[in-house]
Amino acid sequence: MSDQTKNETQAENNVSSRRDFLKIAGAMVGAAALTQIASVGIKKAQASHGEEGEHRWGMVIDINLCIGCNYCTYACQAVNNLDDDMLYNVVTTETTENGDEYFLSRPCMHCDDPPCVHVCPVAATYIRDDGIVTMDYDLCIGCRYCEVACPYDVRVFNWREHSGTSPRVPAFGTPEVPPRPRGVMEKCTFCQHRIDIGVERGLVPGVDDSATPACVVACPTGARIFGDLKDAESPASVSLQANKTPIRLREELSTSPKVYYLPPTGQTNAATEEG
């Protein structure tokens, strides 16, 4: 082999070595970044289980009073400006053990130990100190891990930019929150914007309509009751105290939802645990 050929081969090997090194270095940097992101998510999720705040918001749904009108869903669509294929709250028809039909409305359960928070790699979903499980849409990367982890099927993915107006406007309200960007997960927040503004103004969520979730206000039969679970005199607490058999969906998963149900009269817990 000539000296020229040897030099050319050596040069090619050097270039290949540099390329391989850059690839490996790039992969290591990427892995480190992902590890850091995951670490931030874990730390924030762990922090979210720290000391509770002054309030702990919860909801009671009386299945005996629900007539399946979907007003709760429509009001939610209006204030969040949602199309018919983007529902934070759903109402289904179920059947009791003895064959009687009833309606089961299902918002986010706002669990004390939410699977969605545990799996989010960037801490875009977290628990506020008042117990509300909420979203930071600026952090969400649209991986949909939370959607898969949620055992209640109450998270929805936003496939497009919000450009129009919900078909439920103005009959059931007007948009009250900013539009979310395309490509993020969305969910019920107990209308946290109403709660926060209401508390600042000295109003009582669950009592004063403007400080209460829209779905609760819209219910024509009073099937939805809201309040501070730390306040024994709040509407939600009073309702739970007056009923000896409230249940929570999928309690066997130990997620500890803050949405309670008053089951159909005469039915056992198993009647609604299927949800």
C-alpha positions as CSV (number, residue, x, y, z in Angstrom):
1,M,0.0,0.0,0.0
2,S,1.4,3.4,-1.0
3,D,2.1,6.2,1.6
4,Q,-0.6,8.3,0.0
5,T,-3.2,5.5,0.3
6,K,-2.2,5.0,3.9
7,N,-2.6,8.7,4.7
8,E,-6.0,8.8,3.0
9,T,-7.2,5.7,5.0
10,Q,-6.0,7.2,8.2
11,A,-7.8,10.5,7.5
12,E,-11.0,8.7,6.8
13,N,-10.7,6.7,10.1
14,N,-10.1,10.0,12.0
15,V,-13.2,11.5,10.5
16,S,-15.3,8.4,11.3
17,S,-13.9,8.4,14.8
18,R,-14.9,12.1,15.3
19,R,-18.4,11.4,13.9
20,D,-18.9,8.4,16.2
21,F,-17.7,10.5,19.1
22,L,-20.1,13.3,18.3
23,K,-23.0,10.8,18.0
24,I,-22.2,9.2,21.3
25,A,-21.7,12.6,23.0
26,G,-25.0,13.8,21.6
27,A,-26.8,10.7,22.8
28,M,-25.3,11.1,26.2
29,V,-26.4,14.7,26.4
30,G,-29.9,13.7,25.3
31,A,-30.1,11.0,27.9
32,A,-28.9,13.3,30.6
33,A,-31.6,15.9,29.6
34,L,-34.3,13.3,29.7
35,T,-33.1,12.1,33.1
36,Q,-33.1,15.7,34.4
37,I,-36.7,16.3,33.0
38,A,-37.9,13.1,34.6
39,S,-36.2,14.0,37.9
40,V,-37.9,17.4,37.9
41,G,-41.2,15.6,37.3
42,I,-40.7,13.2,40.1
43,K,-39.6,15.9,42.6
44,K,-42.6,18.1,41.7
45,A,-45.0,15.1,42.0
46,Q,-43.5,14.3,45.4
47,A,-43.7,17.9,46.5
48,S,-47.4,17.9,45.5
49,H,-48.1,15.4,48.2
50,G,-46.7,17.7,50.9
51,E,-48.6,19.8,53.4
52,E,-52.2,20.5,52.5
53,G,-53.5,24.1,52.2
54,E,-56.3,25.8,54.0
55,H,-59.0,24.3,51.8
56,R,-59.6,20.8,50.3
57,W,-62.3,21.1,47.5
58,G,-64.5,18.1,46.8
59,M,-67.8,17.2,45.1
60,V,-70.8,15.0,45.9
61,I,-73.0,13.6,43.1
62,D,-76.4,12.3,44.1
63,I,-77.2,9.6,41.5
64,N,-80.8,9.6,42.7
65,L,-81.2,13.2,41.6
66,C,-79.4,13.0,38.3
67,I,-81.8,13.0,35.4
68,G,-79.2,12.6,32.6
69,C,-79.9,16.1,31.1
70,N,-76.2,16.7,30.4
71,Y,-76.5,20.3,31.5
72,C,-73.3,19.7,33.6
73,T,-71.5,18.7,30.4
74,Y,-72.9,21.6,28.4
75,A,-71.9,24.2,31.0
76,C,-68.4,22.7,31.2
77,Q,-68.1,23.0,27.4
78,A,-69.3,26.6,27.4
79,V,-66.9,28.0,30.1
80,N,-64.0,26.0,28.7
81,N,-64.9,26.6,25.1
82,L,-65.0,23.0,24.1
83,D,-66.3,21.3,21.0
84,D,-68.5,18.2,21.2
85,D,-65.5,15.9,20.8
86,M,-63.7,17.5,23.8
87,L,-65.6,16.6,26.9
88,Y,-64.1,17.0,30.4
89,N,-67.3,15.6,31.9
90,V,-69.3,12.7,30.6
91,V,-72.7,11.2,31.5
92,T,-73.4,7.6,30.9
93,T,-76.4,5.3,31.4
94,E,-75.6,2.4,33.8
95,T,-77.7,-0.4,35.3
96,T,-78.1,-1.5,38.9
97,E,-77.9,-5.1,40.1
98,N,-81.6,-5.4,39.9
99,G,-81.8,-4.1,36.3
100,D,-82.8,-0.4,37.0
101,E,-81.1,2.2,34.9
102,Y,-79.5,5.3,36.4
103,F,-77.2,8.1,35.1
104,L,-73.6,8.4,36.1
105,S,-71.9,11.7,35.5
106,R,-68.1,11.6,35.6
107,P,-65.8,14.6,35.9
108,C,-62.1,14.4,37.0
109,M,-62.0,12.7,40.4
110,H,-59.2,15.0,41.7
111,C,-57.6,12.1,43.4
112,D,-55.4,12.5,46.5
113,D,-53.0,9.9,44.9
114,P,-53.5,10.5,41.2
115,P,-51.8,8.1,38.7
116,C,-51.7,10.9,36.1
117,V,-49.3,12.9,38.3
118,H,-47.0,10.0,38.9
119,V,-46.5,9.3,35.2
120,C,-46.1,12.8,33.8
121,P,-42.4,13.1,32.8
122,V,-42.4,16.9,33.0
123,A,-44.7,17.7,35.9
124,A,-47.2,19.3,33.7
125,T,-50.0,17.8,35.8
126,Y,-49.8,18.3,39.5
127,I,-51.8,18.7,42.7
128,R,-52.4,22.1,44.1
129,D,-52.3,22.6,47.9
130,D,-56.1,22.8,47.9
131,G,-56.3,19.3,46.4
132,I,-57.2,20.2,42.8
133,V,-55.4,18.2,40.2
134,T,-54.5,20.7,37.5
135,M,-52.4,21.4,34.4
136,D,-49.5,23.6,33.4
137,Y,-50.1,23.7,29.7
138,D,-46.8,25.5,29.0
139,L,-45.0,22.4,30.3
140,C,-47.2,19.7,28.7
141,I,-45.4,17.8,25.8
142,G,-48.5,15.9,24.7
143,C,-47.0,12.5,25.5
144,R,-50.5,11.3,26.7
145,Y,-49.0,9.2,29.5
146,C,-51.6,10.8,31.9
147,E,-54.4,9.8,29.6
148,V,-53.3,6.2,29.7
149,A,-52.8,6.2,33.4
150,C,-56.1,7.7,34.4
151,P,-58.5,4.9,35.4
152,Y,-61.5,7.2,35.0
153,D,-61.0,8.1,31.4
154,V,-61.5,11.8,32.0
155,R,-58.6,13.3,30.2
156,V,-58.8,14.5,26.5
157,F,-56.1,15.4,24.0
158,N,-56.3,18.6,22.1
159,W,-55.7,17.8,18.4
160,R,-56.2,21.3,17.0
161,E,-55.9,25.0,17.7
162,H,-58.9,26.5,19.4
163,S,-60.3,28.8,16.8
164,G,-64.0,28.8,17.0
165,T,-66.7,28.9,19.7
166,S,-68.3,26.0,21.5
167,P,-71.7,25.0,20.3
168,R,-72.9,25.4,23.9
169,V,-72.2,29.2,23.8
170,P,-74.2,31.2,24.8
171,A,-77.0,28.9,25.9
172,F,-75.0,27.5,28.8
173,G,-72.5,30.2,29.4
174,T,-69.5,32.0,27.8
175,P,-65.8,31.1,27.7
176,E,-64.0,32.0,30.9
177,V,-60.5,30.6,30.4
178,P,-57.8,31.2,27.8
179,P,-57.6,28.8,24.9
180,R,-55.1,25.9,25.3
181,P,-52.5,25.3,22.6
182,R,-52.7,22.4,20.2
183,G,-51.1,19.2,21.2
184,V,-51.7,19.2,25.0
185,M,-53.8,17.1,27.4
186,E,-56.8,18.9,28.9
187,K,-59.0,18.1,31.9
188,C,-61.6,19.3,34.4
189,T,-60.1,21.6,37.0
190,F,-63.2,22.1,39.2
191,C,-63.3,25.5,37.5
192,Q,-60.3,26.6,39.5
193,H,-60.4,30.1,38.1
194,R,-63.8,30.6,39.6
195,I,-62.7,29.2,43.0
196,D,-59.5,31.3,43.1
197,I,-61.2,34.6,42.2
198,G,-64.1,33.8,44.5
199,V,-61.9,33.1,47.5
200,E,-60.0,36.3,46.9
201,R,-63.3,38.2,46.9
202,G,-64.5,36.5,50.1
203,L,-67.0,34.3,48.3
204,V,-67.7,30.7,49.3
205,P,-67.3,28.0,46.6
206,G,-70.3,25.7,46.7
207,V,-72.5,28.5,48.1
208,D,-71.9,31.5,45.8
209,D,-72.6,30.6,42.2
210,S,-69.8,32.8,40.7
211,A,-67.2,30.9,42.9
212,T,-68.7,27.4,42.2
213,P,-67.9,25.0,39.3
214,A,-70.1,25.7,36.3
215,C,-71.4,22.1,36.3
216,V,-72.7,22.4,39.8
217,V,-74.4,25.7,39.1
218,A,-76.0,24.4,35.9
219,C,-77.5,21.2,37.5
220,P,-81.3,21.7,37.5
221,T,-82.0,19.1,40.2
222,G,-79.2,19.9,42.7
223,A,-77.5,16.5,42.0
224,R,-74.1,18.1,42.2
225,I,-72.9,19.5,45.5
226,F,-69.6,21.3,46.0
227,G,-67.6,22.6,48.9
228,D,-64.6,22.5,51.2
229,L,-64.1,19.0,52.7
230,K,-62.2,20.6,55.5
231,D,-65.2,22.7,56.5
232,A,-67.8,20.7,58.3
233,E,-70.5,23.2,57.4
234,S,-69.8,23.3,53.6
235,P,-72.5,21.9,51.4
236,A,-70.3,18.9,50.4
237,S,-69.4,18.0,54.0
238,V,-73.0,18.4,55.2
239,S,-74.2,16.1,52.4
240,L,-71.6,13.4,53.2
241,Q,-72.5,13.6,56.9
242,A,-76.2,13.1,56.1
243,N,-75.6,10.0,54.0
244,K,-74.0,6.9,55.6
245,T,-73.1,5.1,52.3
246,P,-71.2,7.5,50.0
247,I,-68.9,5.8,47.6
248,R,-66.0,6.6,45.4
249,L,-65.3,5.1,42.0
250,R,-62.6,2.4,41.7
251,E,-61.7,2.6,45.4
252,E,-59.8,-0.6,45.1
253,L,-57.1,1.3,43.3
254,S,-56.4,3.5,46.3
255,T,-56.4,6.7,44.3
256,S,-58.7,8.4,47.0
257,P,-60.9,10.5,44.7
258,K,-62.4,13.7,46.1
259,V,-65.6,13.1,44.1
260,Y,-68.2,11.1,46.1
261,Y,-71.3,9.5,44.9
262,L,-74.6,8.9,46.7
263,P,-75.6,5.5,45.2
264,P,-79.0,4.6,43.8
265,T,-81.4,3.9,46.7
266,G,-81.1,0.4,48.0
267,Q,-78.0,-0.4,46.0
268,T,-74.7,-1.7,47.4
269,N,-71.3,-0.2,46.7
270,A,-70.7,-2.6,43.8
271,A,-73.5,-0.9,41.8
272,T,-71.3,2.0,40.9
273,E,-67.8,0.8,41.4
274,E,-67.8,-0.5,37.8
275,G,-67.3,3.1,36.6
